[in-house]
Amino acid sequence: MGNCLSISLSVDQAGCRSWNCVAGQALYICKLEQNLQALEAEAERLTEQRDDVNRRVLLEKEQHMEPLKKVVGWLERVEKEIEEVEQIRGDAPAQIDNLCLGGYFSKSCCSSYKFGKKVVQKTRDVANLRTEGNFLDVAERCPAASVVVRPSEPTVGLESTFDKVWACLTDEGSNIIGLYGMGGVGKTTLLNHINNELGQRRNNFDIVIWATVSKNHTVEKVQDDIGRKIGYSDQRWKQKSYDEKATEILAVLSKKKFVLLLDDIWERIDLVKVGIPIAGQGHGSKLIFTTRSLDVCGQMEAHKKIFKVDCLAPEKAWELFQIKVGKETLDSHPQIHGLAKEVAEECKGLPLALITIGRAMSSKKTPEQWEYARRILKRSVANHVLPGMRKEVYPLLKFSYDSLPDKKLKSCFLYCALFPEDFLLRKRELIDYWIAEGFLDENDSICDRNEGHNIICTLLDSCLLEEVDVEHVKLHDVIRDMALWIASGIEKEKYIVETSAQLTEAPEIENWEMIKRLSLMNNKIQSLRGTPDCPDLLTLFLENNDLKSMRLAKDFFQNMVSLTVLNLSFNLSLAELPVGISNLVSLQYLNIKGTAVNKLPMELSSLSKLKCLNLEQTFYLEPVPEKLIYGFSRLQVLRMARTGLAGRRAINGDISFSRLECLKYLNTLTITICSDSALEGFLSSHRLQGCTEGLWIQGPEDDSSFSLKTLCLPPMKRLQYLSLGCTSMEEVKIEWEEEGRKIQTPYDFQTSVIASERNFYNLWRVHIWSCTNLKDITWIIWAPNLRNLLVSDCRRMEEIISEGGVAAMTGDLIFFEKLQRLTLISLPELKSIHRFALSFPCLDVIEIAFCPKLRKIPLSCNSAKGRRIIIRGEQHWWNELEWEDESARGTFLPSFQPAF
């Protein structure tokens, strides 16, 4: 009985399953039309979703993003799925015609069943695909080529040209791209923007190289710019011929896909001689250059892709001008807005003029000032002007010059045009020139230097100079041309400037007697011949030539009775000064920096008016006779840093500081201390400490003349540069007197009191090297404006800022607030820079090499404050670095660059 029941149940179950199967198959047929409608609805929703995703992808691409691979794959599957739905749509009418008896049966059951099943499955597939397409993000930013970001003006009105150039970067047929246009039109700004975008957008280039060429370029200069980017800049590289450099550049670049950006080309550059593998190589690298000449574009073989950079359209010009003037000024009076538009129109769309004049007017908030500007710009500034760009540009740029308040400022500005294009003007040396030329007031020598700095600030504010860094300024090349046009034409100053012109001898000048200032810097002049008659010559620049002592006519200087400034610096082969210099009785500035001069002849004592004497880096110079130094009774500036150090001779130690103190006008001193006796003499002279701008303390290699253990630095408020290299030194302290007692930092004084003293307020560069026994340099926290710190080859240094030293102090003190560059090299015992993470609001670069025990750097997520700090170091050191948390590591991961 039980068995029969069991069999009965089994038969019933089997029957039920068979019925379900048949019923299910029947549903594919009887619900075919309903299922087709469901498929249509799902397919329509999928199509709408596809269109939405495509729209999002397009928007992200416009923001220079790259679609995610899963999104691209999903879109491809959607297209395939929609094609299959379309095929089903095509087959549906025939299948519906097969249906009969109200759609419950089919004339071809097998075919209808298979089709109905396919419709149901495809509906499920489409629904699943829609679910997969619910993306939170559809694109991401991708890695870009290795790029050094460059500062740049706004690219207002340059968007169209930029887009054309960018398209060429993906066009395999466009290897050489030329940008041409008049000076100041924005070519460099556009090239800067291309450079920076290559660092932001996804691309397949390995490296981006920038080189500024300028007029009278040399193959070697271009090679050196490229060499620095690819890792060649040491002494070995500098000694190579340009053929050898070309070979090495070619060997590196031929293996890379690169973009080379050449700014300001004036004539054809032979790419083969430089070593650039562009033409005919077919590896996809690009050359983009700027020039003022269409002919140069042809000579550079940019036949297919030449783009003219035009002046801005009126609406774009007005937009740029408003940015530079500022909304506050434009809204300061109802009449200013209309007058400002007229001033902007007078700029004729030239970006350089718009920027320069816009900045100059940014502080002008009365209608009268704007009306005056409008009238001056409409009026011709000279009876005739040079054709082309000078006709339209210089009269406009001259407005900034005319706006300078007095002749003194104008003379100081025009003087800057004596230097080569793109020359970095060292601020302190520029002031030395101005003092010697008599541009500055002579009532107070200290005030002279302060006035000089004030003039530089005024010229920067007037946009006639550009600030490069804390030490240097530069002159835009168009502004420089304008200054020479003014000096030689309008002001009739009679400037002759032949810089970087590859001259091998002094040029033949018909009317020497008319010249007031002559600059022959950066040439290859070896000899000075004849006796030119130039009684009005005030300034002679011969810096960075190849002058030979035996090839200087002894009477060359005889008829230069008015000569005030003579610069012979960086003539590396100049071993003796020509005797004729002693005839320059009006001379107030003499610079022999970086020469091989080994002796100052006593005949120089006739230079009784000398105010500035620069002997820096004269490594072979013998001790300067005390009588000679004492004879320069009007000397204000004496630069002697790194003098006589060939063979480690300590000549500064032989100088009597009491003699230097007798120079009552002396206000600026740079000096190297190489012995205990010299250091003792220097530390005993409060006056010399007060005028010291640069101090180098270094001993011979065996330290035989130094037994220094603890260096107690006195307060030197004018000190800017400090270099310490003494193996015996164990400790550095700051010491001064207060209320009759000596006070030393860091351990026995209140932080708040020291901070208020600002004893090293101007110290911005410190180099500590080969101080074998020094364990920390905590004292640097008293230099609030420190910008550059380099510590190297200090074998026992354990901390930069001592934890114990800082803990002993009271009060609030911010460390490294102005620091821009920190370099630590070969410090095998270094374990800490600072115990806690610090804020680095100005830091640009950290370089650390061969510091194996430094496992932590004082950085947190808040250290950079929106800045990108570049960190260079060894890869294995970076991999083992310990971080405050993973968030901090993630913040600085993109900042690391393997080096060393």
C-alpha positions in Angstrom: 0.0 0.0 0.0 2.8 2.3 1.0 4.6 1.6 -2.3 1.5 2.2 -4.3 1.0 5.6 -2.6 4.6 6.4 -3.3 4.3 5.6 -6.9 1.1 7.6 -7.1 2.7 10.7 -5.6 5.6 10.5 -8.0 3.4 10.3 -11.0 1.4 13.3 -9.7 4.6 15.3 -9.2 5.9 14.5 -12.7 2.6 15.4 -14.2 2.6 18.7 -12.4 6.0 19.6 -13.6 5.2 18.6 -17.1 2.1 20.8 -17.0 4.1 23.8 -15.7 6.7 23.4 -18.4 4.0 23.3 -21.1 2.2 26.2 -19.6 5.4 28.2 -19.4 6.2 27.5 -23.0 2.7 28.5 -23.9 3.1 31.8 -22.2 6.0 32.7 -24.5 3.4 32.4 -27.4 0.2 33.8 -25.8 2.0 36.8 -24.2 4.3 37.5 -27.1 2.7 40.9 -28.0 2.7 42.0 -24.3 6.4 40.9 -24.0 7.3 42.8 -27.1 5.8 45.9 -25.6 7.8 45.4 -22.4 11.0 45.0 -24.4 10.2 48.2 -26.4 9.7 50.1 -23.1 13.0 48.8 -21.6 14.9 49.5 -24.8 13.6 53.1 -24.9 14.6 53.7 -21.3 18.1 52.2 -22.0 18.4 54.5 -25.0 17.5 57.5 -22.9 20.0 56.4 -20.2 22.7 55.9 -22.9 22.1 59.5 -24.2 22.4 60.8 -20.6 25.7 59.0 -20.0 27.1 60.2 -23.3 26.1 63.8 -22.5 27.9 63.5 -19.1 31.0 62.1 -20.8 31.0 64.9 -23.3 30.8 67.5 -20.5 33.6 65.9 -18.6 35.8 65.8 -21.7 35.3 69.5 -22.1 36.8 69.7 -18.6 39.8 67.7 -19.8 38.7 64.5 -18.1 39.0 61.0 -19.5 36.0 58.5 -19.6 36.3 55.6 -17.2 37.0 52.3 -18.9 33.9 50.7 -17.4 31.8 53.5 -18.8 33.3 53.1 -22.3 32.7 49.3 -22.0 29.1 49.8 -20.9 28.4 52.2 -23.9 29.8 49.6 -26.3 27.6 46.9 -24.8 24.6 49.2 -25.0 25.1 49.7 -28.7 25.4 46.0 -29.3 22.2 45.4 -27.2 20.3 48.0 -29.1 21.3 46.5 -32.4 19.9 43.1 -31.3 16.7 44.8 -30.1 16.4 46.3 -33.6 16.8 42.9 -35.1 14.0 41.6 -32.9 11.8 44.5 -34.0 12.4 43.5 -37.6 11.4 39.9 -37.0 8.3 40.7 -34.8 5.7 41.3 -37.5 6.2 37.9 -39.1 6.0 36.2 -35.7 2.8 38.1 -34.8 1.2 37.0 -38.1 1.7 33.3 -37.1 -0.5 33.8 -34.1 -4.1 32.5 -34.2 -7.1 31.9 -32.0 -6.9 35.3 -30.4 -3.1 35.0 -30.0 -3.2 31.9 -27.8 -1.8 29.5 -30.4 0.6 29.7 -33.3 0.7 28.3 -36.8 4.4 27.5 -36.1 4.6 26.7 -32.5 8.3 25.9 -32.4 9.3 29.1 -34.1 7.0 31.2 -32.0 8.2 29.6 -28.8 11.9 30.3 -29.6 11.1 33.9 -30.6 9.0 34.5 -27.5 11.7 33.1 -25.3 14.3 35.4 -27.0 12.1 38.4 -26.4 11.8 37.7 -22.6 15.5 37.0 -22.3 16.4 40.2 -24.2 14.1 42.2 -21.9 15.9 40.9 -18.9 19.3 41.7 -20.5 18.2 45.3 -21.3 16.9 45.7 -17.7 20.2 44.4 -16.3 22.2 46.7 -18.5 20.2 49.7 -17.3 21.0 48.8 -13.7 24.7 48.6 -14.6 24.6 52.0 -16.1 23.9 53.9 -12.8 27.3 55.5 -12.6 28.3 57.8 -9.9 31.3 59.1 -11.9 31.8 58.7 -15.6 35.4 60.2 -16.0 38.6 60.9 -14.2 41.7 63.1 -14.5 44.7 61.2 -15.9 48.4 61.5 -15.6 50.1 64.2 -17.7 53.7 64.7 -19.0 56.5 65.8 -16.8 56.1 69.6 -16.8 57.6 72.5 -14.8 54.6 74.9 -14.3 55.3 78.4 -15.4 53.7 81.6 -14.1 51.5 83.2 -16.6 49.2 86.1 -17.3 45.5 85.4 -18.0 44.9 84.0 -21.5 42.0 86.3 -22.3 41.2 86.2 -26.0 43.8 83.5 -26.8 41.4 80.6 -26.5 40.8 80.0 -30.2 44.6 80.0 -31.1 45.2 77.7 -28.1 42.6 75.2 -29.3 44.2 75.1 -32.8 47.7 74.5 -31.4 46.3 71.9 -29.0 44.7 70.0 -31.9 48.1 69.9 -33.5 49.5 68.0 -30.5 47.4 65.0 -31.4 48.0 65.4 -35.2 50.8 63.1 -36.2 51.4 65.2 -39.3 52.2 68.4 -37.4 55.7 68.1 -35.8 56.7 71.8 -36.0 54.3 74.5 -35.0 55.1 78.2 -35.3 53.4 81.1 -33.4 54.2 84.6 -34.7 53.1 88.1 -34.0 54.2 91.5 -32.9 56.0 92.0 -29.5 53.8 92.0 -26.5 50.9 90.4 -28.3 50.7 87.4 -25.9 52.9 84.7 -27.6 54.8 83.9 -24.5 51.6 83.9 -22.5 50.1 81.4 -24.9 53.2 79.2 -24.8 53.1 79.3 -21.0 49.5 78.2 -21.1 50.3 75.3 -23.5 53.1 74.3 -21.2 50.9 74.3 -18.1 48.0 72.5 -19.8 50.4 69.7 -20.8 50.9 69.3 -17.1 47.1 69.1 -16.5 45.6 67.3 -19.4 46.0 63.6 -20.4 48.6 63.2 -23.1 51.1 60.6 -24.2 54.3 62.8 -24.0 57.1 61.8 -21.7 58.6 65.2 -21.1 58.0 68.9 -21.8 61.0 71.2 -22.2 61.0 75.0 -22.1 63.9 77.2 -23.4 63.9 80.9 -23.8 66.0 81.7 -26.9 66.1 85.5 -27.3 68.0 87.6 -29.8 71.6 86.7 -30.5 71.2 83.2 -29.1 73.9 80.5 -29.3 73.5 76.8 -29.9 75.2 76.2 -26.6 72.6 78.2 -24.6 69.7 76.3 -26.2 71.6 73.0 -25.5 72.2 74.0 -21.9 68.5 74.8 -21.3 67.6 71.4 -22.7 70.4 69.7 -20.8 69.2 71.0 -17.5 65.8 69.5 -18.1 67.1 66.1 -19.0 69.7 66.0 -16.3 72.9 67.4 -17.8 74.1 70.5 -16.0 77.3 69.5 -14.2 80.9 70.7 -14.8 81.5 67.8 -17.2 78.6 68.9 -19.4 79.8 72.5 -19.4 83.2 71.5 -20.7 81.8 69.6 -23.7 81.7 71.0 -27.2 78.4 71.8 -28.8 78.8 68.7 -31.1 79.3 66.5 -28.0 76.3 68.1 -26.3 74.2 67.5 -29.5 75.1 63.8 -29.5 74.1 63.4 -25.9 70.8 65.3 -26.3 69.9 63.2 -29.4 70.7 60.0 -27.5 68.2 60.9 -24.7 65.4 62.6 -26.7 65.4 60.0 -29.5 64.1 57.5 -26.9 61.3 59.9 -25.6 58.2 61.4 -27.0 58.6 65.1 -26.0 57.3 68.6 -26.5 60.0 71.3 -27.0 58.8 74.9 -26.4 61.1 77.6 -27.7 60.2 81.1 -26.8 61.3 84.3 -28.6 63.2 83.0 -31.7 64.7 85.8 -33.9 66.4 83.6 -36.5 66.5 80.0 -37.7 67.8 77.5 -35.1 69.6 74.5 -36.6 67.8 71.6 -34.9 70.5 69.1 -36.0 73.2 71.1 -34.4 71.3 71.4 -31.2 70.5 67.6 -31.2 66.7 67.8 -31.6 65.2 64.7 -33.3 62.1 66.3 -34.8 62.1 66.5 -38.6 61.5 63.2 -40.4 61.8 61.1 -37.2 58.1 60.2 -37.1 58.0 59.4 -33.4 55.3 62.0 -32.6 57.4 64.6 -30.7 56.5 68.3 -31.2 58.3 71.6 -31.5 56.3 74.7 -30.7 58.1 78.1 -31.0 57.2 81.8 -30.9 58.7 84.5 -33.0 58.0 88.0 -34.2 58.7 87.1 -37.8 56.7 85.1 -40.4 60.0 84.5 -42.3 61.4 82.7 -39.3 58.4 80.3 -39.3 59.3 79.4 -42.9 63.0 79.0 -42.0 62.0 76.7 -39.2 60.0 74.6 -41.6 56.7 75.1 -39.8 55.1 75.1 -43.3 51.8 73.3 -42.4 51.1 74.8 -39.0 51.8 78.5 -38.6 49.4 80.5 -36.5 49.4 84.3 -36.2 48.7 85.7 -32.7 46.7 88.8 -33.3 45.8 91.7 -31.0 42.7 91.2 -29.0 39.2 92.1 -30.2 37.8 95.1 -28.5 35.5 93.2 -26.1 38.4 90.9 -25.1 40.8 93.8 -24.7 38.3 95.5 -22.4 37.9 92.3 -20.4 41.7 92.0 -19.9 42.0 95.7 -19.0 39.2 95.4 -16.4 41.1 92.5 -14.8 44.3 94.6 -14.5 42.7 97.8 -13.3 40.4 96.1 -10.8 36.7 96.5 -10.1 37.3 98.8 -7.0 39.0 101.4 -9.1 36.6 101.2 -12.0 33.6 101.7 -9.6 35.3 104.4 -7.5 33.7 107.3 -9.6 30.9 107.3 -12.2 33.0 108.9 -14.9 35.9 106.5 -14.7 34.2 103.6 -16.4 33.7 105.5 -19.6 37.2 107.1 -19.5 38.8 103.7 -18.8 37.1 102.3 -22.0 38.7 105.0 -24.0 42.1 104.4 -22.4 41.7 100.6 -23.2 40.8 101.4 -26.8 44.0 103.4 -27.2 45.9 100.2 -26.4 44.8 98.8 -29.7 44.2 95.3 -28.3 47.9 94.8 -27.5 48.0 92.6 -24.3 51.3 94.0 -23.1 50.0 97.5 -23.3 46.7 96.6 -21.7 48.5 94.9 -18.8 51.1 97.5 -18.3 48.8 100.5 -18.5 46.0 98.7 -16.7 48.3 98.0 -13.7 49.6 101.6 -13.8 46.1 102.9 -13.6 44.9 100.5 -10.9 45.5 103.0 -8.2 44.1 106.1 -10.1 40.7 106.8 -8.6 39.8 110.3 -9.8 38.4 111.3 -13.2 41.1 113.9 -13.7 43.8 111.2 -13.6 42.0 109.1 -16.1 41.3 112.1 -18.4 45.0 113.0 -18.2 45.9 109.4 -19.2 43.5 109.4 -22.1 44.9 112.7 -23.4 48.5 111.6 -23.1 47.8 108.3 -24.9 46.1 110.1 -27.8 49.0 112.5 -28.2 52.1 111.5 -30.2 55.1 111.4 -27.9 57.7 112.2 -30.6 57.9 113.9 -33.9 58.4 110.6 -35.6 58.5 106.9 -34.5 59.9 103.8 -36.0 57.6 101.8 -38.3 55.7 98.6 -37.5 55.4 97.6 -33.9 57.3 100.5 -32.5 54.9 102.9 -34.1 52.0 101.4 -32.2 53.7 99.9 -29.1 56.4 102.2 -27.8 54.3 105.4 -27.5 51.9 103.4 -25.4 54.5 101.7 -23.3 56.3 105.0 -22.8 53.2 106.2 -20.9 54.4 104.2 -17.9 57.8 105.8 -18.2 56.3 109.3 -18.5 54.3 108.6 -15.4 57.4 108.1 -13.2 57.5 111.0 -10.8 61.0 112.4 -11.4 64.2 112.2 -13.5 66.0 110.1 -11.0 63.5 107.2 -11.4 63.6 107.6 -15.2 67.4 107.5 -15.2 67.4 104.4 -13.0 64.9 102.7 -15.3 66.8 103.5 -18.5 70.0 102.2 -16.9 68.4 98.7 -16.8 68.4 98.6 -20.6 72.2 98.3 -20.7 72.0 94.7 -19.8 71.3 91.8 -22.2 67.8 90.4 -23.0 66.4 88.2 -20.3 69.2 89.1 -18.0 68.5 88.6 -14.3 69.4 91.9 -12.6 70.7 91.4 -9.0 69.0 94.1 -7.0 72.0 94.8 -4.8 74.3 95.2 -7.7 71.9 97.4 -9.5 71.9 99.7 -6.5 75.7 99.7 -6.5 75.6 101.0 -10.1 73.1 103.7 -9.3 75.2 104.9 -6.3 78.3 105.2 -8.5 76.4 106.9 -11.3 75.2 109.6 -8.8 71.5 108.8 -9.4 70.9 108.5 -5.6 71.2 111.2 -3.0 74.6 111.3 -1.4 73.7 112.8 2.0 73.5 109.5 3.7 75.1 106.3 2.3 72.7 104.0 4.2 69.8 106.0 2.9 71.2 105.6 -0.6 70.7 101.9 -0.5 67.2 102.2 1.0 66.4 104.7 -1.7 67.6 102.2 -4.2 65.3 99.5 -2.9 62.5 102.0 -2.9 63.2 102.8 -6.6 63.1 99.2 -7.5 59.8 98.7 -5.8 58.4 101.8 -7.6 59.6 100.4 -11.0 58.0 97.0 -10.1 54.8 98.7 -9.1 54.8 100.6 -12.4 55.3 97.2 -14.3 58.5 98.5 -15.9 60.4 95.8 -14.0 59.4 92.2 -13.3 60.3 90.5 -10.1 61.9 87.1 -10.5 62.7 86.3 -6.9 63.7 88.0 -3.7 67.2 88.7 -5.2 66.5 89.4 -8.9 64.4 91.5 -11.2 64.3 91.5 -15.0 63.2 93.7 -17.9 60.7 92.4 -20.4 62.4 92.5 -23.8 59.8 94.8 -25.4 60.1 97.1 -22.5 63.9 97.0 -22.8 63.6 97.9 -26.5 61.3 100.7 -25.6 63.8 101.9 -23.0 66.7 101.9 -25.5 64.4 103.8 -28.0 63.8 106.4 -25.4 67.4 106.7 -24.2 69.0 106.9 -27.6 66.2 108.9 -29.3 64.0 111.0 -27.1 66.3 111.5 -24.1 69.5 111.7 -26.3 71.5 109.7 -23.8 73.6 108.1 -26.5 73.5 104.5 -25.4 75.4 101.9 -27.5 74.3 98.4 -26.5 75.8 95.4 -28.3 75.2 92.6 -25.8 75.2 88.9 -26.6 76.2 89.7 -30.2 79.1 87.2 -30.6 81.6 90.0 -31.0 85.2 89.0 -30.9 86.5 92.6 -30.8 85.1 95.9 -29.8 82.9 97.4 -32.5 84.1 100.2 -34.7 82.3 103.3 -33.6 82.5 106.5 -35.7 81.7 109.1 -33.0 83.2 107.8 -29.8 83.1 111.3 -28.4 79.3 111.3 -28.5 78.8 108.1 -26.4 77.7 108.3 -22.8 77.1 104.6 -22.0 78.5 101.6 -23.8 77.5 98.0 -23.0 79.4 95.1 -24.6 78.3 92.3 -22.1 78.2 88.6 -23.0 80.4 88.7 -26.1 83.8 87.0 -26.9 86.0 90.1 -27.1 89.6 89.2 -26.4 91.4 92.5 -27.1 90.9 96.3 -26.6 92.9 98.2 -29.1 93.8 101.8 -29.8 93.0 104.9 -27.7 89.4 105.9 -28.3 88.6 109.5 -27.7 85.4 109.5 -25.6 85.5 112.3 -23.1 81.8 112.0 -22.3 81.8 108.2 -21.7 80.4 107.5 -18.2 79.7 103.8 -18.3 81.6 100.8 -19.8 80.3 97.3 -19.4 82.7 94.5 -20.5 81.3 91.8 -18.3 81.5 88.1 -19.4 83.9 88.5 -22.4 87.3 86.8 -23.0 89.6 89.6 -22.4 93.3 88.7 -22.2 95.7 90.8 -20.2 98.4 90.8 -22.9 95.9 92.0 -25.5 94.7 95.2 -23.7 96.2 98.4 -25.1 97.9 100.2 -22.2 96.5 103.5 -23.4 92.9 102.3 -24.1 91.5 104.1 -21.1 93.6 107.2 -21.5 91.0 109.5 -23.0 88.1 108.3 -20.8 88.4 111.1 -18.3 84.7 111.0 -17.3 84.4 107.3 -16.9 82.5 106.5 -13.8 81.6 102.8 -14.0 83.9 100.0 -15.3 82.7 96.4 -15.2 85.3 93.8 -16.2 83.7 90.9 -14.2 83.8 87.3 -15.4 86.6 87.7 -17.9 88.0 84.4 -16.7 91.4 84.9 -18.5 92.0 88.4 -17.2 95.0 87.9 -14.9 96.3 91.5 -14.6 94.6 94.8 -14.6 95.7 97.2 -17.3 97.9 100.0 -15.9 95.8 102.6 -17.7 93.0 102.1 -15.3 94.9 104.3 -12.9 94.2 107.2 -15.2 90.4 106.9 -14.6 90.4 109.6 -11.9 86.6 109.9 -12.1 86.0 106.2 -11.6 83.5 105.4 -8.8 82.7 101.8 -9.6 85.2 99.0 -10.4 84.1 95.4 -10.7 86.6 92.5 -11.3 84.4 89.8 -9.9 85.1 86.3 -11.2 88.4 87.2 -13.0 91.8 85.6 -12.6 93.4 88.9 -11.4 96.0 88.0 -8.9 97.1 91.5 -7.7 95.8 95.0 -7.2 98.6 97.4 -8.3 99.3 100.3 -6.0 98.7 102.7 -8.9 95.0 102.2 -8.2 95.4 104.5 -5.3 94.8 107.3 -7.7 91.1 106.2 -7.9 90.3 108.5 -4.9 86.6 108.8 -5.9 85.9 105.1 -5.9 82.7 104.3 -4.1 82.1 100.6 -5.1 84.8 97.9 -5.4 83.8 94.3 -6.2 86.5 91.7 -5.7 84.2 88.7 -5.1 85.3 85.3 -6.5 88.8 86.5 -7.5 90.2 83.2 -6.2 93.8 84.0 -7.2 94.0 87.5 -5.7 96.8 88.1 -3.3 96.3 90.1 -0.1 95.1 93.6 -0.8 97.7 96.1 0.4 96.3 97.9 3.4 97.5 101.3 2.2 95.5 100.7 -1.0 92.3 99.9 0.8 92.9 102.9 3.1 93.4 105.1 0.1 89.9 104.4 -1.1 88.6 106.9 1.4 85.2 107.4 -0.2 84.4 103.7 -0.5 80.8 102.8 0.3 80.6 99.2 -1.0 83.4 96.6 -0.6 82.6 93.1 -1.8 85.3 90.6 -0.9 83.4 87.3 -0.4 85.2 84.2 -1.6 88.4 86.2 -2.5 91.8 84.5 -2.7 90.6 81.0 -1.9 92.5 79.2 -4.6 94.8 76.9 -2.8 92.7 77.7 0.3 94.6 80.9 1.0 92.9 82.9 3.7 93.7 86.4 2.6 90.8 88.0 4.4 92.5 87.0 7.6 95.4 89.3 6.7 93.2 92.4 6.4 93.3 94.8 9.3 89.7 95.4 10.4 90.8 98.6 12.0 91.8 99.8 8.6 88.4 98.9 7.2 86.7 100.7 10.1 88.5 103.9 9.0 86.5 103.9 5.8 83.9 106.2 7.2 81.5 106.0 4.3 81.6 102.1 4.1 78.0 100.8 4.4 78.1 97.5 2.6 80.5 94.6 3.1 80.7 91.0 2.0 83.7 89.1 3.3 85.1 85.6 3.9 86.6 84.7 7.3 89.2 81.9 7.2 91.0 82.0 10.5 90.6 82.5 14.2 92.4 85.8 14.1 90.2 87.1 11.3 87.1 86.0 13.1 88.2 87.6 16.3 88.9 90.9 14.5 85.5 90.8 12.8 83.5 90.0 16.0 85.2 92.9 17.8 84.0 95.4 15.2 80.3 96.4 15.8 80.5 98.8 12.9 81.6 96.2 10.3 79.0 93.8 11.6 76.4 96.4 11.1 77.2 96.9 7.4 77.9 93.2 6.5 75.6 91.9 3.8 77.3 88.6 3.1 79.4 86.5 5.4 81.3 83.3 4.6 83.1 81.6 7.4 85.2 78.7 6.2 88.5 77.1 7.1 91.1 75.3 5.0 90.6 71.7 4.3 92.7 70.7 7.3 91.2 73.4 9.5 94.8 74.3 10.6 93.9 78.0 11.0 90.6 77.3 12.9 90.1 76.0 16.4 86.6 77.4 16.6 84.2 75.3 18.7 81.3 77.6 19.4 80.4 80.4 17.0 78.5 83.2 18.7 76.9 85.3 16.0 76.3 88.9 16.9 73.1 90.6 15.6 73.6 91.6 12.0 70.4 93.3 10.8 71.7 93.8 7.3 73.0 90.3 6.8 71.4 88.6 3.8 73.7 85.6 3.0 75.5 83.4 5.5 77.8 80.4 4.6 79.4 78.3 7.3 81.9 75.6 6.4 84.2 74.7 9.4 84.9 71.2 10.5 85.8 72.2 14.1 82.6 74.0 14.7 80.3 72.2 17.3 77.7 74.9 18.1 76.2 78.1 16.8 74.6 80.7 19.1 73.3 84.2 18.7 74.8 86.6 21.2 74.3 90.3 22.0 74.4 92.6 24.9 71.5 94.0 26.9 71.7 96.0 30.1 75.4 95.3 30.4 75.3 91.6 30.1 75.8 89.2 27.3 72.8 87.1 26.2 73.0 83.9 24.2 70.3 82.0 22.4 68.6 79.6 22.3 68.6 78.5 25.9 68.5 81.5 28.2 66.2 84.1 26.7 62.6 84.6 26.1 61.4 83.8 22.6 59.0 86.8 22.5 61.9 89.2 23.3 64.1 87.7 20.7 61.4 87.8 18.1 60.8 91.4 18.7 64.5 92.2 18.2 64.4 90.8 14.6 68.2 90.5 14.6 68.4 88.6 11.4 65.4 90.1 9.7 67.1 90.3 6.2 68.8 86.9 6.3 67.2 84.9 3.5 69.9 82.4 2.4 71.9 80.1 4.6 74.4 77.4 3.5 75.8 75.1 6.1 78.4 72.7 4.7 81.2 70.4 5.9 80.6 71.3 9.6 81.5 67.8 10.7 80.8 68.3 14.4 77.6 70.4 14.2 74.6 68.5 15.6 71.8 71.1 15.0 71.2 74.6 13.6 68.3 75.6 15.9 69.5 79.2 15.8 68.0 79.7 12.3 64.5 80.1 13.8 65.6 83.7 14.5 65.7 84.4 10.8 62.0 85.1 10.1 62.5 85.8 6.4 64.7 82.8 5.6 63.9 81.6 2.0 66.7 79.2 1.1 68.3 76.7 3.4 71.0 74.3 2.2 72.7 71.9 4.6 75.2 69.4 3.2 78.1 67.1 4.3 77.6 67.5 8.1 78.3 64.0 9.3 77.1 64.4 12.8 74.1 66.5 12.4 71.1 64.9 14.1 68.4 67.6 14.0 67.8 70.7 12.1 65.8 72.3 14.9 66.6 70.8 18.2 63.7 69.5 20.2 65.4 70.3 23.5 66.4 73.8 22.4 62.9 74.7 21.3 61.3 73.2 24.4 63.4 75.5 26.6 61.9 78.6 25.0 58.7 80.4 25.7 56.3 82.4 23.6 54.9 81.8 20.1 57.2 81.5 17.2 56.4 80.4 13.6 59.2 78.5 11.9 60.0 78.7 8.2 57.1 81.0 7.4 58.9 82.4 4.3 61.0 79.3 3.4 60.8 78.5 -0.3 63.5 75.9 -0.7 64.9 73.3 1.7 67.9 71.2 0.6 69.5 68.5 2.8 72.3 66.4 1.3 74.7 63.9 2.8 73.6 64.1 6.5 74.1 60.4 7.5 73.0 60.9 11.2 70.0 63.3 10.5 66.9 62.0 12.2 64.6 65.0 12.4 63.9 68.3 10.8 61.4 69.2 13.4 59.4 67.1 15.9 56.0 68.3 14.7 54.4 69.0 11.3 54.9 72.6 10.3 53.0 75.0 8.1 55.0 75.9 5.0 52.9 78.7 3.3 55.7 79.6 0.8 57.6 76.3 0.3 58.2 75.3 -3.3 60.8 72.6 -3.1 62.2 70.0 -0.7 65.3 68.1 -1.8 66.7 65.3 0.4 69.5 63.0 -0.5 71.8 60.6 1.3 70.0 61.1 4.7 69.2 57.4 5.5 68.1 57.9 9.1 65.6 60.7 8.2 62.4 58.6 8.3 59.9 61.5 8.8 59.5 65.0 7.4 57.4 67.7 9.1 54.5 67.6 6.7 50.8 67.1 7.3 47.7 67.6 5.2 47.6 71.2 6.3 51.3 72.0 5.5 50.9 73.0 1.9 47.7 75.1 2.2 46.8 74.7 -1.4 50.4 74.9 -2.8 52.0 72.0 -4.6 55.3 71.3 -2.8 57.8 69.4 -5.0 59.7 66.7 -3.0 62.8 65.3 -4.6 64.7 62.4 -3.2 65.8 58.8 -3.6 63.0 56.4 -4.4 63.9 53.9 -1.7 64.0 56.7 0.9 60.5 57.8 -0.2 59.1 54.3 0.0 60.3 53.9 3.6 59.1 57.4 4.7 56.8 57.4 7.8 53.8 59.7 7.7 51.4 61.2 10.3 48.6 59.3 8.6 47.6 57.9 5.2 45.9 61.1 4.3 49.1 63.1 4.6 50.9 60.5 2.5 48.2 60.7 -0.2 48.4 64.5 -0.2 52.1 64.5 -1.1 52.3 61.4 -3.2 51.8 63.4 -6.5 54.5 65.8 -5.3 57.4 63.3 -5.3 60.0 63.3 -8.0 62.7 60.6 -7.9 66.2 62.1 -8.0 69.8 61.6 -7.1 
